Amino acid sequence: MTTEPTPSDLEPPTTSTIHTETGEFDGTGRVAWRAWLPDSSAQGVVVLVHGIAEHSGRYDHVGQRLAAAGFAVYALDHIGHGKSGGSKANIGSMADAADNVAAMLEIASREHPDGPRFLLGHSMGSLIVLYLATRAPIDVAGIVLSAPPLDIPVGNPVQRLLAPVLSRLTPNLGVLKLDSTMISRDPAVIAAYDNDPLVYRGMLPARTGAEMLEATTTVKGRLAQLTAPLLVLHGTADTIAAPSSSDLIERGARSKDLTVIRYEGLYHEVFNEPEQDKVLGDVVGWLTEHATGH
């Protein structure tokens, strides 16, 4: 177990050609997805799970990097997000969101049946992955969590108390808006986020907020069920998902293969920070090690 950045020298030479695919499936609504695929045989499958109010297209550089290293990468848009159906930024329920990730994993596995399977989640996507992986045993070779939000430093006690009530009575009522300046130290990333038509920049709905708060309690109570190999990434200057969230996972998970990398001074979206090349190198190195050793 380590809390220091790991070297990226396990990353193999990149492949020359990548192609992309898009599609839809019927989950708990109409779910849109996209994929980044190497032309050669994939050494593994990665299902990428995005965060709140955004969409899978913001991870094009992540998908390209992983596909160049030989991984077949699939990413869905959550219900209420991106090109999927549903009310804006309303995931419906955490259980439904987890079911859709599981369905995406099965679709990807059917296309690439021979390689090991991985889940990679960011922020709310990490919480969904944790919810899925601790709900019942899941057959994956490893899980990567970026900025897992088990400790969310927003909302006062009254707002948290009212969250379940508002979720039931007015599920689409806006209750909170994310501060885009806190996602990255790169002004170009912030500008792209604010001007992306598929990023929801309104007040986040009560239902999604309540589902996330309830899920943090649920997941913290069953972290001992987390036994798969884990790579946890967190910027120490993350003000959206407190870095203490990764401390909780480090202490509570029962995985015998657990690496936590804390990036000094990085904000919430470690894949979109100026140091992203190093971060993605760490991810590719870890995935490659666990794919070849599977």
Phi, psi and omega in degrees: 000131182225154176240014180250152176304139180264154180293154183256016187283358175279350183294126182281169174301145183283152175282164189272330188229136177231139173236158183244153176224156173225159179187187178218157169216159178270105176252239173270047189133185180278118184248120177269148178217163174221161182217149174240119192232135174285146178290333176277173180298133183285141176273357178176168179246133176238124172259119184261132187238113187280174184265189185290140172070358181250206182200168186294334181297339178289352182253023181303316181292330177289312179300318179297317182294316181290321178293323178297334178271003174104011180259141171274117188248125178239138180221129178261158167266125178300156172307135182083005184229151174054234184260007177279168179281178177106170179286146188307122174065011179261110184281352181086284174207156178295322178298317179295318180299319178295320178299320180292323176296317178299321178294320178297321179296320180291321178298314179297322181292325178294326179285332183224075190284347189265342186264161175293157185247141179227152171245138178227116182238146174241132174054239178305327176299323175295320179295319177297317178298316178297319178300315180294314186286339179258354180284320180201159179304139181228137185272089175224153179275348179177161181228132175247127181241123176251123178051054179297129186264059176283337176238103186256111185276047177227154177085132177274171183303325180293316179298320180293323179293323182280344187307312180296325180294312180297323180299320180285316189275319184222071188300333182262006178295129179287130184234343186199142176240134179286142176271108186294338180289349181264359182277329185203156174272000182265113181302328180293324178294316180298315180297318179296320179298312183294335184253006180280118183295341179266357173269129180275118184252010177275189177289132181292140185288151182301323183298313181296317179298316181293320179297322179292316180298317179295322182293325178298319178295315180299311184294318179300329180283347181230027178300333179296343177281354184272104185239350180292156173305137187231137167237120182244129182241134179207134171280136183288344179256023178287118178256000180265311173241108187303137178303338177299340176301318180290329174299319180298318179294318181300322181278327191262333182289150180257012177297133177276353180234089188227120177239127175245123178247119178254117183266113186297123174083356181280150180274199191295315185265086185295337177283350182240017176271163177305335180269018187302327181298318177295315181298312180294327175297320177297319180294312181298319179299317180293314180299316182297317179300317184279337176285317182285335180267003185289000000 
